[in-house]
Amino acid sequence: MAYKISDECVGCLACVDECPVSAISENEGKACIDPEVCIECGACAGVCPVEAPQPEV
């Protein structure tokens, strides 16, 4: 399953540059992951200060 950004996102966008496949973009001041592009590597979760990226269940 792809990762999804929770409501905990504070809009720091640290995850955008960390994503190796450019699956994350900014939308209305928060990060947004394209599930069709996400490779489930977890790189975004590793840099997020509030643990907003979570594996989709």
C-alpha positions in Angstrom: 0.0 0.0 0.0 1.1 3.5 -0.7 1.9 6.1 2.0 -0.7 8.7 2.8 -0.2 12.1 4.6 -2.3 12.4 7.7 -3.9 15.6 9.1 -0.9 15.9 11.3 1.1 17.5 8.4 2.4 20.9 9.4 3.4 21.9 5.8 7.2 21.8 6.3 7.5 19.9 3.0 10.7 18.1 4.1 9.3 15.0 2.5 9.0 16.5 -1.0 12.7 16.6 -1.6 13.3 13.3 0.1 11.0 11.2 -2.1 13.1 9.3 -4.7 10.3 9.1 -7.2 8.8 12.6 -6.8 5.4 11.2 -5.6 4.9 14.1 -3.2 3.8 17.6 -4.0 2.4 20.6 -2.2 -1.3 21.1 -2.1 -2.9 24.0 -0.2 0.2 24.3 2.1 0.4 20.6 2.9 2.1 17.6 1.4 0.2 15.3 -0.8 1.3 11.8 -2.0 0.3 10.4 -5.4 -0.5 6.8 -4.6 0.0 5.8 -8.3 3.7 6.9 -8.1 4.5 6.0 -4.4 6.9 3.0 -4.1 6.3 2.5 -0.4 9.9 3.2 0.5 9.2 5.2 3.7 11.7 7.9 3.0 9.1 10.5 3.6 8.3 9.1 7.0 11.9 9.1 8.0 12.2 12.9 7.6 8.8 14.1 8.8 9.0 15.9 12.2 5.4 15.0 13.1 5.1 11.5 11.5 2.4 12.6 9.1 3.3 10.0 6.3 1.8 6.7 7.2 1.3 3.5 5.3 -2.2 3.3 3.9 -4.3 0.5 5.5 
